[in-house]
Amino acid sequence: MSKFDKLVGQGYNDIFHTISLCTLDIICESALGTNIDAQRRHTKYLDAVFNMKFIIHQRQIKPLYYPNVLFNLIGHGKDQQEYVQILHDFTSNAVKKRKALIDAAGGFENYFKREKSSGHGRMAFLDLMLEMLEKGDLDREGLQEEVDTFTFEGHDTTSAAMNFFIHLMGSNPEIQAKVQQEVDDVVGDTPRDITFDDIGRLKYLEACFKETLRLYPSVPLIARQVTEEVNINGHTLPEGTGVIIIPSMVHKDPKYWTNPDVFNPERFIDNELKHPYCYIPFSAGSRNCIGQRFAMMEEKCVIARILREFKVKSKVRTDQLRLSAELIIRPMYGNHIRFERRSYGDYSQII
């Protein structure tokens, strides 16, 4: 919150990167049990994360880079190898350190008993993976891949969702006030952390997030392979066909959504979806996003904390917002937000 404190009274500022660093800190702490302090310290790992996103996107949009030989010769092949090694080394060291702590304590049971007695009894995602490794349910290579995926892919999508949410709050002050009133009612006026029970009671905030993800799904497309022949609108797709699904098009289909371009969180208040697959911000089926429940809890917790302490106003109207479809969908020119302090019970708008 100290980052936003400094922005109070400073006009409009681009907060996209600030939120991204926050979500990177959260995912590293939750997934690896490691505090990288990305919001305060610049590291090689931080550089590698953001440079790898750039390189992957460049290879996606430039067919010349598709063949490995050309990518390595005139593209970013050597840089990619360097950054991938930094990412792997970071997660590999985190795995080794965590396993050493568990072994030193005499196993998982003793380790968690000790942590709980010291007031730090939280299990990281890595702990669950190490337990599966010990039981033989997962090999070392599989563990490394899961940790790399969760860490690398688990912050950018969440960051984009939070940024679009804050933009929409800043563009819809009446809805922002309703969210703040709910946060005040649930959390109260006593300074304290937001709890797991609080998160479950923030129903309107959750509806606003779902509507945000309907308008701005974090990923521009979902790729799948047809496992058996299927007929769609008279067109036959043979087994093995590659299929691209664009969530933003599905989410704005007037067949399933009334006034699809309008931000209306009420859609998700006690309303059933018209089709089980008309809302797919986390994909769907057996290969959907494994972190969607964690992401929603994280987003609700961080946003509730922000709107508990600040009022926000967007510099750009939603209809003027230009989007960039990279690895994620993001505001092309950043997310410029004005912050003002608020106190409990203050639901006035920024003039």
C-alpha positions in Angstrom: 0.0 0.0 0.0 3.0 2.3 0.5 3.4 2.5 -3.3 -0.1 3.9 -3.7 0.3 6.2 -0.6 3.0 8.0 -2.5 0.7 8.5 -5.5 -2.0 10.3 -3.5 -2.2 13.9 -4.8 0.2 13.2 -7.6 -2.3 13.1 -10.5 -2.6 10.2 -12.8 0.1 7.5 -12.7 0.6 4.2 -14.7 0.2 1.4 -12.1 0.3 -1.6 -14.5 3.9 -2.5 -13.6 3.4 -1.8 -9.9 0.5 -4.3 -9.7 2.6 -6.8 -11.8 5.4 -6.7 -9.2 2.9 -7.2 -6.4 1.4 -10.3 -8.0 4.9 -11.7 -8.7 5.8 -11.3 -5.0 2.5 -13.1 -4.0 3.0 -16.0 -6.4 6.6 -16.6 -5.3 5.6 -16.5 -1.6 2.5 -18.7 -2.2 4.0 -21.2 -4.7 7.6 -21.4 -3.4 7.5 -20.1 0.1 10.1 -17.6 -1.1 10.1 -13.8 -0.6 11.8 -12.2 -3.6 10.7 -8.7 -2.6 10.2 -7.7 -6.2 8.5 -4.5 -5.3 11.6 -3.2 -3.6 14.6 -5.1 -5.1 15.6 -5.5 -8.7 17.1 -8.9 -9.5 18.3 -11.0 -12.4 15.2 -13.2 -11.9 13.0 -10.2 -12.3 14.7 -9.3 -15.5 14.5 -12.8 -16.8 10.7 -13.0 -16.1 9.9 -9.8 -18.1 12.4 -10.5 -20.9 11.1 -14.0 -21.4 7.6 -12.7 -21.9 8.9 -10.3 -24.5 10.8 -13.0 -26.4 7.9 -15.5 -26.4 5.6 -12.8 -27.8 8.1 -11.9 -30.5 8.4 -15.5 -31.6 4.6 -15.8 -31.7 4.1 -12.8 -34.0 7.1 -13.2 -36.3 6.9 -16.3 -38.5 10.6 -15.8 -39.5 11.5 -16.9 -35.9 9.4 -20.1 -36.0 12.3 -22.4 -37.3 14.8 -22.9 -34.4 17.8 -22.4 -36.7 16.6 -18.8 -37.7 15.5 -18.0 -34.2 18.9 -18.9 -32.8 20.8 -17.2 -35.7 19.0 -13.9 -36.1 16.4 -13.9 -33.3 16.6 -14.1 -29.5 17.7 -17.8 -29.2 20.8 -17.1 -27.1 19.1 -14.6 -24.9 16.2 -17.1 -24.3 18.7 -19.8 -23.2 20.2 -17.4 -20.7 16.9 -16.3 -19.3 15.5 -19.8 -19.1 18.5 -20.9 -17.2 18.0 -18.0 -14.7 14.4 -19.0 -14.2 15.2 -22.7 -13.8 18.1 -22.0 -11.4 15.8 -19.8 -9.2 13.0 -22.4 -8.9 15.5 -25.3 -8.6 17.3 -23.5 -5.7 13.9 -22.8 -4.1 13.1 -26.5 -4.3 16.5 -27.6 -2.9 16.2 -25.1 0.1 12.7 -26.2 0.9 13.5 -29.9 0.8 16.6 -29.3 2.9 14.4 -27.6 5.6 12.0 -30.5 5.5 14.7 -33.1 5.7 16.4 -31.3 8.6 13.2 -31.3 10.5 12.8 -35.1 10.1 10.1 -35.1 7.5 6.9 -33.3 6.5 5.0 -34.0 9.7 7.7 -32.7 12.0 8.4 -29.7 9.7 4.8 -28.5 9.6 4.4 -29.0 13.4 7.4 -26.9 14.0 6.2 -24.2 11.6 2.7 -24.2 13.1 4.1 -23.8 16.6 6.1 -20.8 15.5 3.1 -19.1 13.9 4.2 -19.8 10.3 2.2 -22.9 9.5 1.3 -22.1 5.9 1.9 -24.7 3.2 3.2 -23.4 -0.1 2.3 -25.0 -3.4 5.9 -26.4 -3.5 5.3 -28.3 -0.2 2.4 -30.2 -1.8 4.6 -31.0 -4.8 7.5 -32.2 -2.6 5.1 -34.4 -0.6 3.9 -35.9 -4.0 7.5 -36.4 -4.9 8.2 -38.3 -1.7 5.2 -40.6 -2.3 6.3 -41.3 -5.8 3.2 -39.6 -7.3 5.5 -37.1 -9.2 9.0 -37.3 -10.5 11.6 -34.5 -10.1 11.3 -33.3 -13.7 7.5 -33.1 -13.3 7.9 -31.2 -10.1 10.2 -28.7 -11.7 7.8 -28.1 -14.6 4.8 -27.6 -12.4 6.7 -25.1 -10.2 8.1 -23.2 -13.2 4.6 -23.0 -14.8 2.8 -21.9 -11.7 5.4 -19.3 -10.9 6.0 -17.8 -14.4 2.3 -17.9 -15.6 0.6 -17.2 -12.3 1.4 -13.5 -11.9 0.9 -11.8 -15.3 -2.7 -13.0 -15.8 -3.7 -12.0 -12.3 -2.0 -8.6 -12.7 -3.9 -7.9 -15.9 -7.2 -8.8 -14.2 -6.5 -6.5 -11.3 -5.5 -3.6 -13.6 -8.6 -3.8 -15.6 -10.7 -4.1 -12.5 -9.2 -0.9 -11.1 -9.7 0.9 -14.4 -13.4 -0.1 -14.4 -13.8 1.0 -10.8 -12.2 4.3 -11.7 -14.6 4.7 -14.7 -17.7 3.6 -12.7 -17.7 5.5 -9.4 -21.2 4.3 -8.4 -20.1 0.7 -8.7 -16.9 1.5 -6.9 -18.8 3.0 -4.0 -20.9 -0.2 -3.7 -17.8 -2.3 -3.6 -16.3 0.0 -0.9 -19.5 -0.2 1.1 -19.4 -4.0 1.0 -15.7 -4.0 2.0 -16.5 -1.7 4.9 -19.5 -3.9 6.0 -17.4 -7.1 5.9 -14.1 -5.9 7.2 -15.2 -3.2 9.6 -13.4 0.0 10.7 -10.8 -1.7 12.8 -7.3 -1.9 11.2 -6.7 -5.6 10.5 -5.7 -8.0 7.8 -8.4 -9.4 5.4 -9.2 -13.0 6.4 -10.2 -16.1 4.4 -13.7 -15.7 5.8 -13.9 -12.1 4.7 -13.0 -13.1 1.1 -15.9 -15.5 1.0 -18.3 -12.8 2.0 -17.3 -10.3 -0.6 -20.0 -11.4 -3.1 -20.4 -8.1 -5.0 -16.6 -7.7 -5.3 -16.5 -11.2 -6.8 -19.3 -10.3 -9.2 -17.3 -7.3 -10.3 -14.3 -9.4 -10.9 -16.2 -11.9 -12.9 -17.7 -9.1 -15.1 -14.2 -7.7 -15.5 -12.9 -11.0 -16.8 -15.9 -11.3 -19.1 -15.0 -8.0 -20.7 -11.2 -8.4 -20.4 -10.2 -12.1 -20.2 -6.5 -12.3 -19.4 -5.5 -14.5 -22.3 -6.3 -13.5 -25.9 -6.8 -17.1 -27.1 -7.0 -20.7 -26.0 -5.5 -23.5 -28.1 -6.9 -27.0 -28.2 -6.6 -30.2 -30.3 -9.7 -32.1 -31.4 -9.6 -35.6 -29.9 -12.3 -37.0 -32.1 -14.2 -35.9 -35.3 -16.7 -33.2 -34.6 -19.3 -31.3 -36.7 -19.8 -27.6 -36.0 -22.4 -25.7 -38.1 -22.0 -28.1 -41.0 -18.2 -28.0 -40.9 -16.4 -31.2 -40.0 -13.2 -31.0 -37.9 -11.2 -34.2 -38.2 -9.5 -35.7 -35.2 -6.2 -34.0 -34.5 -7.3 -30.6 -35.8 -5.9 -27.6 -34.0 -8.5 -25.2 -32.7 -8.2 -21.6 -31.5 -10.9 -20.3 -29.1 -11.1 -16.5 -28.5 -12.7 -15.9 -25.1 -13.4 -12.2 -25.7 -15.6 -13.2 -28.7 -17.5 -15.8 -26.7 -18.0 -13.3 -23.8 -19.6 -10.8 -26.1 -21.9 -13.0 -28.0 -25.4 -11.3 -27.8 -27.0 -14.8 -27.9 -25.8 -15.3 -24.3 -25.2 -11.8 -23.0 -27.6 -8.8 -22.9 -25.8 -5.5 -23.8 -22.5 -7.4 -24.0 -20.3 -4.3 -24.2 -21.7 -2.8 -20.9 -19.9 -3.3 -17.6 -22.7 -4.8 -15.4 -21.7 -6.9 -12.4 -25.4 -7.6 -11.7 -25.1 -10.3 -14.4 -23.3 -12.5 -11.8 -25.5 -11.9 -8.8 -27.7 -15.0 -8.4 -27.9 -15.5 -12.2 -27.3 -18.8 -14.0 -25.2 -18.8 -17.2 -27.2 -19.4 -20.3 -24.6 -22.0 -21.5 -21.9 -23.7 -19.4 -19.2 -22.6 -21.9 -20.4 -19.0 -22.6 -18.0 -17.8 -19.9 -14.4 -19.1 -20.1 -11.9 -16.7 -18.7 -10.0 -19.6 -17.1 -10.7 -22.0 -20.1 -12.9 -25.0 -19.3 -12.9 -28.7 -19.1 -10.2 -31.0 -17.8 -7.4 -28.6 -19.0 -8.7 -25.5 -17.4 -6.6 -23.2 -15.3 -5.4 -25.0 -12.2 -4.9 -21.7 -10.3 -8.3 -20.1 -10.9 -9.5 -20.4 -7.3 -6.2 -19.1 -5.9 -6.3 -16.3 -8.5 -9.8 -15.2 -7.4 -8.9 -15.2 -3.7 -5.7 -13.3 -4.4 -7.5 -10.7 -6.5 -10.3 -10.2 -4.0 -7.8 -9.8 -1.1 -5.6 -7.3 -2.9 -8.4 -5.2 -4.4 -10.4 -5.1 -1.1 -7.3 -3.8 0.6 -6.8 -1.1 -2.0 -10.4 0.1 -2.1 -10.6 0.0 1.7 -7.9 2.7 1.8 -8.2 4.6 -1.5 -10.7 6.0 -4.0 -9.6 5.7 -7.7 -10.3 7.5 -10.9 -9.3 6.5 -14.4 -7.7 8.9 -16.8 -9.1 7.2 -19.9 -12.7 6.3 -20.5 -13.4 2.7 -21.1 -14.5 3.2 -24.7 -11.1 5.0 -25.3 -9.0 2.2 -23.8 -6.8 0.5 -26.4 -5.8 -3.1 -25.9 -2.6 -5.0 -26.7 -2.9 -8.8 -27.2 0.4 -10.2 -26.2 0.9 -13.3 -24.0 -1.9 -11.6 -22.1 -4.4 -8.8 -22.9 -3.2 -5.6 -21.5 -3.9 -1.8 -21.8 -1.7 -0.7 -24.7 -0.6 2.5 -23.1 -0.7 1.5 -19.5 -3.3 1.9 -16.7 -3.3 5.6 -15.6 -5.0 6.0 -12.3 -5.5 8.8 -9.8 -5.6 7.9 -6.1 -7.1 9.7 -3.1 -7.3 8.6 0.5 -10.6 7.4 1.9 -11.8 6.5 5.4 -14.4 4.1 6.6 -17.9 5.1 5.5 -16.6 7.6 2.8 -18.2 6.8 -0.5 -17.9 10.1 -2.2 -16.4 10.4 -5.7 -13.2 11.9 -6.9 -14.1 15.2 -8.6 
